[in-house]
Amino acid sequence: MSPLPGTWAFFVSPKMETEANGMKERNETQTAYLIDSAELARMLGVAPNQPALMRMAGTGPVFRRLSARCIRYHIDDVQRWLDERRATSTSAASAA
């Protein structure tokens, strides 16, 4: 899968995992696609400051704080958040 325009792709290296019975190597590698707040706003069709307002209210998708001023969203978390907000009628949407 190739990254979306405006996303960052980075390689997550294999990691060692400790089990109760000792050490075992887990060779799981994955590529994570992260987007910034501006890209999230473009994807959702909302104002550029809306992701920040959603973060403060706790109503937006899960985010990662990479540093004090660097916020990123994993594309899978955004998709999951959108899937949780699916509705079949306007009355169902207001209940969510």
N, C-alpha and C positions, 0 to 999 in steps of 0.2 A: 504494500500500500504506500503510495507516495504522499508526502505531506501536502496539505492545502496551502494555497498562496497565503503568505502572511503568518505561517506557523513555523515553529522551530522544531526540528527533529534532532534528537540526541540519542546516543547509544548508551544503554544501561548495561554495565559489565556483569559477567557472571558473579555471583556472590556465594560466600561460604555460609552455611547454615548449621547451627548447633542443634543437635537433637539430644534427648535424654541418654541415648545409647552411645554417644560419641559424635564425631564430626562426619559429615557427609558433604560432598560437593554437589551443588545444585547448578547445573548448566543451563539456566534459563536466561536467555537474552531477549530483550524486547526493545522496541523503539517507541519512545514516548513522544507524542505530539502535543506541544504546549502552545497556547495562544495568549496574547496579552488582552488587556481590557478593551483597547480600541477595536481589535479584531472581533472580540465577543460582541461588542455593541453593533458592529457591522453585520455579523451573522444574525443577530436577533432583530435588527432593524430598529434599534432604540437610540436615544441620545448618547453621545460619548461618555457622559458622566453617570449614566444609569448603572453600569456594573459596580461602580464605587458605592452608589446608594444602596444597591442590593446587598453588597458585602456588609455594609454598616448595619442594615436591617436584618441580616441573616436570612434573606429570602432568595439569594442567587445560588448558582452552582458552587460546588466545592472548589476552593482555590488553593494555590500553593504560594506562600510568601518566601521567595528566594532570597530577598534582602528587605530592608526597611521600605524601599521604594520600588521593588520589583515583584509584581503580582502576575502569576500565570495560571491559566486554566487548562487542565488536560481535556482534550477533545472528547474522550469517553465519558468524563464527568459531566460535561456540558450536554452530551447526548442523553445521558441517564436523567439529568435534571429536566430536560425537555420532555422525555418520555413520561416522567411522573406527572406532567402537566397536560397530558392529552385529555380532551373532553369531546363529548358527542353532542352536547347542547350547551347553551349559554347558562342555564341554571346549574349544570354540572360544573362548569368552569368557575362560577362564583363560590361554590362550596369548597373548592380546593385551596 
